[in-house]
Structures are given as structure tokens and as C-alpha cells.
Amino acid sequence: MLLYGPQGCDRSALGSAIAGELGLPLLSLTHDSLLDHEEADLTDFVDSVFAIARANTPCVLFIEELAALTPRDPQSEENAAFARYLATKLRAIEEHNVVVVGTATSPDAVAEGVLFSGCFDEHVVVPEPTEATREALLRETLDEQILADGFDWTVATSAVEGYSSVDVRTIAERVARGQSATTPR
């Protein structure tokens, strides 16, 4: 399954929630974790992540920011080779009891071979938060004890229209700590 949507729309939180709802352990493969490895041992690192996933089945293997790992238009032969390698690993893990969830801002940004490897056949859009979601995020973060009498949730919710879930939560946390609620963008 590929979760896609704009930056800050909580795709990662949704991936964790999927594992939690299924009651399965979550293993993550992120672009940042790959940057910590030299090109020579990159495939060894990915092999070890997939081996851990196979050893802990059933589980959820969460691959964050697929477009950064396997861009649609690779800038080098190394990037293209890594995309082919990852697609092969994904096809091979299908026979194990591993749920693979990936994220991207758009399916169009991810290498086609990875998308059609069998693991990312289903694409689920994770949109910007609705008015009800923004209000819920504000309410869960802001302690009503610190708010002035007559605090207007509708005005507060409208003030963060167009903001991502992460931004709404960040603003609410700043308000809760008594800091300036300036835009985190």
C-alpha cells in the first residue's frame, strides 16, 4: 500500500497506526537511515532490514519517502540500480507474511518498477486535514484550562485552514507552552 499526500499530512503516523491496529510490530526503512550508510554497504543494510522483517512475521515494513529512495527520474545509474534492487526485494517479500506500507508525496514521483512490484498496487491519498480534523487536533493538544473563557474553536480552526496536520499540532503545542504561535513554515 502506498500512502501519498502533501508534506506534513501525517502519512508516517498513519503507517504506525496501521501496524498498531493490526497488532503487528513495525519496522521502518527511511531515507535518512540509508544516508547513514556508504554506497557499498547500502544493499547489505537493506538486506538486513528485509531479513529482520522475514524473521518477525507477521509484521509491517514501513518505507518512508519512497520518492527520495527511488525517484521516478533517477539522477544516476546508482539510483536506478537501487530502485531495481528494491523492487526485487519487495517482490520477494510478498511470499512472506509482511505488510509493506510506503509513503510519498505523489505516486508520480516514485520509480515505476517499485510501484508495480506488487507491494504498492493500492494507492491511498492522505489529504490535508478537514475542518473537523483541525479542530480535533487543536482540542487534543490545547488544555482547555489555559484558554480564555469563551474561546472560539471555530475561529481557531479557521485560522489554521490550509495548514498540514503537523503544522496545526505544532502551533497548538506552542500555544500550550505559552510560546508564540507563529507559523512553523
N, C-alpha and C positions, 0 to 999 in steps of 0.2 A: 504494500500500500504506500502511495506517495501522498504526503500531506503538503499542500502548497498554498501560499498566500504571502501577503506583504510582510516585510520585516516587522518583528515585534508583535505578531498576532498570536503568539503562544503555541506555535507548532510543536516546540520541544515539550512544553507542559502537556500537550495533548498526547504526545508519544509516551510520556511517563504515565499518563492516566490510562492509556490503553493497556500497558503492562500491569498496572495496579488493578484495573477492572478484571483482567484475565487471571489475576493472581499469579503472574509469572515474573521471574527475575528479568531485569532489564540490563542489557549490555549495550554500550554506546561506542560508536565509531564516529569521531568528529574530525573535521578539517584540521583543527588545532592539534589534536593528538597525532595526526600524521605529520604535521610540520615539525614535531619534536624528533623525527627520525630522518636519518640520511637516506638518500635515494636507494642505496644498496640494500638497506635492511627494511625498507618500506614494505615490500611484499612479505617479508618474514613477520613483521608486526601484524599485517592484515591476516596472514595465515594463522597467527596465534589467536587473534580475536575470533576468527571463524572456528578454530579448534575449541576454544572456550565455549562458544555458543553450542557446538555439537555435543560437548561434554555436559552441558547443563540443560539439555532439552527436557521438557518444553521450555522455551524462553522467548523473549522479544529482543531482536537485534535492531537497535535504533541507529540509523545512519543519517547524521545531521549534515545539512547543506551539501546535498549531492552535486549541485552545480559547481561548487568550489572544488569538489573532489574529482568530478568527471564532467567538465564543461562540454556543451554541445559543439563548440568550435575550439578544440584544443589548440593551445599556443605552441605546443611542441610535440614531437613524436613520443616523448616520455609520458606526457599527459594522455595521449591517445592510447598508448600501450597500457597504462594503468586502468583506463576505462575498460579496455578489453579484458584485462585481468580480473577486475572487479565483477564484470558481467559473468565471467566464467565461474567465479566463486559463488555468486548469487544463484546461478542455475544449479550448481552442485549442492547447495544447502537446502534447496527445495525438497529434496527427499528426506530431510530430517525434520523434526517437529520444531522448527524455528519460524516464528512470525517476524517477517522483515518489514520495518517501517522506516521510510526515508522522508526527508524534508527538502524543500526547495522553494524559491520564490515563484517559480513557474516551471511546468514540465518542459517548456520550450528551451530552457537553459541547460538541461541535463542531456548528456550523451545518449543518443538513441539506443545504442546497444545495451546500456544499463537499464533504461526504462522498459525495454521489451525483453528483458532477461527472464520474465516470468514472475518476478517478485514485485514489480511495480505496475501491474496491469490496471490496478484500481487507483484512480486519482481522486483525492478528496480536497476540495477547496476549504481553507480555513480563512474566513473573511475577517475584515476589520470588525471590531465589536459593535453590536447593535446598541441602541439606547438602553435597553433593559440590561444588557451585559455591562455597559459602562457604569450604570447605577449600581449593579451588584458588586462590581469591583470596588467602587468608592465605598459602599456600605460595609464590605468585608474588611476594608483597610482602615477606614476612619472610625475612631471611637466616638460614639455619639456624645459621650461625656465632655469631650473637648470642644464640641461645636456649639455655636451660639444658639440660644432659643430661637425657634422659627427658621432654622437653617433650611434652605430650599433645595431639596435634592434635584428637582427639575432644572433649576438654574445651574447647579454644579454639573449635572450630567450634560447639559447643553454646552457648557464651557469647554468640555473635553471632546466634543464631537470631532471626528476626523483623526483622533489620536489612536495609536495602537493600544492593545491591551497592556503591554509592558509600560508604555508611557503613562497611561491612566493610573496604573498601580504605582509607578514611581512618583507621580505628582501627589497622589494620596498619601504615600509614605512620608514624603517631605512635609506635607501639611500636618500629619500626625506627629512628626518630630518637632514641629514648630519652625521648620525652615521655610524659606521662600519657595513658593510653588511654581517657580519659573519653569518654562518649558524645557524638558530634558533633551530636546532635539539638537 
